[in-house]
Amino acid sequence: MKVLFIGKDTYSLEILKELTKSFDSDVGVVKRIRLVCPTPAYTNEKRKKIIWKSPVNEHADHMALPVSHVNNRYEMSRWNLPSTDNNYDVAVIAGIEWGLPADFSKKFPLGVLSVHPSLLPRLRGEEPVLNAMMAKQPVVGVTVSKYDPTGNDSGDILAQLPYKIPNGYRREEVIRDLGYIGGNLLIKCFENMEEVLKSAKKQDEKLVSYTREYNSKVGKINWEKMTAHDIVERYRALQGKIPMYSIWRMKTIMTKVFIYDMYVADPSIPPLEKNFLKYPPGSLFYKRKVQYLEVPCIDGSRLHITRLGREHRTIMTALQFVNGYLRVSGALRMLTEPVEPKVLTPPFEYPEGYVKPELDQVYKPNGSDEVYAPKYLYPLN
């Protein structure tokens, strides 16, 4: 099987890795691969130094695979295979929503296949994993289908596999698993391609749903409403795509602080401030040599933050942030909305009818005063 592979991101990289494993094997069904991906970014017009390459491009270079570059989706709609390189059996598109030329499928005996990270016809469109996690759907999946140039992920279904999202997984971890599943599912299709094509099924239009586009505002933390679990659940859904952020006041300057790694504190771990419930949600507590900042939330749960950074600044560890911006533990808090530069920060407004929890409801001591940094959630990159 000679494959032309079109992709760019982490999801398509995992699929490509599985195809190249088959390519390396003597008994593998894939005998040849060519990659089509976005053009690398350079420091200047002379193209002397590359500052970015797509993940699939990096892998293709490592595997010495031939690569064709396309600048954008509009160029892709007019792109043609090199005249000396037209003998591929099938084209595969994954993790990329570029429209292909109208006659593209005719150049391949087995047509063009799409590997989409959802159980079609549900969640057609871009970022189905983000949409599924934002909607708190426990099960997602992978679909191999025929590419339909007239519709958005509307081609006939060749194969599908569901996937239950493990507890605590972040978006990129789910995407990597789906890419692995999609690559192996695609190889299974290749091994019996004629029968798979014959048994293709039309998508049920009654079950169709589409993804929505989220903007950066969805990453804003609302300290008046969100619990630590709410914040971390959204962080997991948006991770790697849209950062969570809060407002940080530096005298008269209002700036965003992006939070890159966080988790819900174990209720058995002693709080950094014993009377933390007396402080408003969003207050920042720290102790020297402790690897996280502790932030109380509206329901008395606690958020532990290990990596964060001001807008347009370098990402910092919690200790680096403390050394740069905090002088007294609990004296400053993060805000939901900016305030006027010459106006004092207003008192925290609790929701109407709010009842502050008691300490024994939110802190379940384990008999130890030891403070430690949990091992959970290391950066993915």
C-alpha positions, -999 to 999 in steps of 0.1 A, spaced: 0 0 0 15 33 -11 1 62 10 0 99 6 -5 113 42 -18 148 48 -15 161 84 1 186 107 -6 182 145 -1 158 174 -31 137 165 -19 132 129 16 125 142 5 95 163 -13 81 132 18 87 111 39 69 137 17 38 134 19 39 96 57 42 97 59 12 121 41 -8 94 63 8 68 94 -4 86 81 -40 90 88 -66 64 52 -79 67 37 -45 71 9 -35 47 23 1 41 52 0 16 56 37 8 46 70 25 48 106 14 39 135 37 20 167 28 21 193 57 24 230 64 55 249 53 80 255 82 83 290 96 116 308 92 132 337 109 133 358 78 128 357 40 162 342 33 150 311 52 183 305 69 169 294 103 138 274 109 119 284 140 89 260 137 81 227 120 49 208 123 52 176 144 46 154 114 73 172 95 98 165 123 89 128 123 92 126 85 126 141 86 137 116 112 123 87 91 137 102 59 103 103 43 96 125 13 77 157 22 57 183 2 49 216 18 17 236 15 14 272 28 -22 273 37 -57 258 31 -62 280 1 -31 268 -16 -41 232 -7 -73 236 -28 -51 241 -59 -22 217 -49 -12 189 -73 11 160 -67 45 163 -83 43 149 -119 69 123 -112 51 110 -81 16 102 -89 15 65 -82 -1 63 -47 -29 39 -39 -46 60 -13 -45 94 4 -51 99 41 -61 132 57 -60 135 95 -60 164 120 -64 190 93 -95 207 80 -81 219 46 -103 215 16 -87 193 -11 -89 200 -48 -122 188 -63 -106 161 -85 -81 150 -58 -98 116 -51 -96 106 -87 -58 105 -85 -59 75 -61 -73 41 -70 -86 37 -34 -96 73 -30 -90 96 0 -97 85 36 -103 107 66 -93 97 101 -115 119 124 -112 119 163 -150 115 170 -177 90 165 -192 104 133 -218 117 126 -214 133 160 -190 162 164 -182 170 128 -157 198 124 -126 210 141 -115 202 177 -140 175 185 -120 163 216 -121 198 231 -159 200 224 -165 166 239 -145 174 271 -162 208 275 -196 190 272 -183 165 298 -189 136 275 -172 105 289 -168 86 256 -152 98 224 -137 78 195 -122 75 161 -138 72 127 -122 62 94 -144 74 66 -143 83 29 -134 119 23 -163 138 10 -153 171 -7 -189 184 -7 -194 182 31 -178 186 65 -167 151 76 -198 137 60 -183 108 40 -193 71 43 -180 54 74 -156 25 70 -147 18 106 -151 32 141 -138 26 176 -151 42 208 -127 54 236 -136 62 272 -117 91 285 -96 81 316 -101 101 348 -77 130 350 -67 129 313 -60 162 296 -69 171 260 -35 163 245 -33 130 263 -67 120 249 -56 132 214 -25 111 215 -44 80 225 -70 86 197 -41 91 172 -27 57 182 -61 41 179 -67 58 146 -34 47 132 -40 10 141 -76 12 129 -64 26 96 -39 -2 91 -67 -28 98 -87 -11 70 -57 -13 47 -53 -50 53 -87 -57 39 -94 -26 19 -117 -40 -8 -141 -55 17 -140 -24 39 -149 -2 10 -178 -25 0 -192 -24 35 -191 14 39 -221 29 56 -238 62 51 -239 86 81 -272 89 98 -282 126 93 -305 125 123 -275 120 146 -254 148 132 -239 174 155 -212 200 149 -184 213 169 -184 250 180 -155 273 180 -142 285 214 -124 318 218 -98 328 245 -125 341 268 -136 305 277 -103 302 296 -111 330 321 -115 318 357 -146 332 375 -137 331 411 -172 341 421 -187 309 406 -161 282 398 -149 255 422 -114 240 420 -130 210 403 -147 233 377 -114 251 370 -94 219 366 -120 202 345 -120 231 321 -82 233 321 -81 196 311 -105 202 282 -86 233 269 -51 222 276 -27 228 248 -52 250 229 -65 278 251 -48 286 284 -67 293 316 -61 328 329 -70 352 357 -65 389 362 -35 401 383 -31 436 396 3 451 399 -4 485 415 -21 504 387 -14 477 360 -39 450 351 -24 420 334 -34 385 326 -18 356 344 -20 324 324 -20 291 344 -3 262 327 -3 234 353 -27 229 381 -47 203 400 -73 200 428 -56 198 462 -61 165 481 -85 175 510 -63 154 534 -33 177 527 -29 204 553 -36 239 538 -7 263 536 -28 288 557 -49 272 585 -75 300 583 -77 300 545 -115 301 546 -113 336 560 -97 348 528 -116 355 496 -114 330 467 -85 337 444 -61 346 473 -25 333 468 -8 313 495 28 300 495 55 285 517 92 285 510 104 254 493 68 242 486 65 236 448 30 250 444 8 280 450 -24 273 469 -56 291 459 -89 287 478 -121 285 457 -157 295 463 -168 261 478 -137 258 501 -118 235 477 -82 244 470 -64 247 438 -27 240 435 -8 258 408 27 247 397 34 267 365 21 301 355 32 333 338 22 368 330 9 377 295 38 379 270 63 368 296 82 336 303 64 307 319 75 304 356 74 278 383 54 286 414 86 294 433 98 318 406 64 336 407 67 339 445 102 354 442 91 379 415 57 390 427 46 379 461 59 393 494 32 382 519 13 349 517 -24 356 513 -20 394 509 -29 394 472 -56 377 451 -64 370 415 -94 388 401 -122 377 377 -124 412 360 -100 441 358 -107 472 378 -99 509 371 -62 517 376 -68 545 402 -95 526 421 -89 503 450 -96 467 444 -132 462 456 -141 436 483 -149 401 470 -187 398 463 -200 364 474 -231 351 455 -265 358 471 -274 332 496 -238 320 499 -230 300 530 -193 297 538 -182 261 544 -168 250 577 -131 239 579 -140 202 588 -161 200 556 -133 208 532 -102 197 551 -99 160 561 -66 158 580 -45 127 577 -28 133 610 3 149 594 15 185 592 38 175 563 36 197 532 46 182 499 43 187 462 21 160 446 36 140 417 5 143 396 4 163 364 38 169 349 41 191 318 35 173 285 62 192 267 
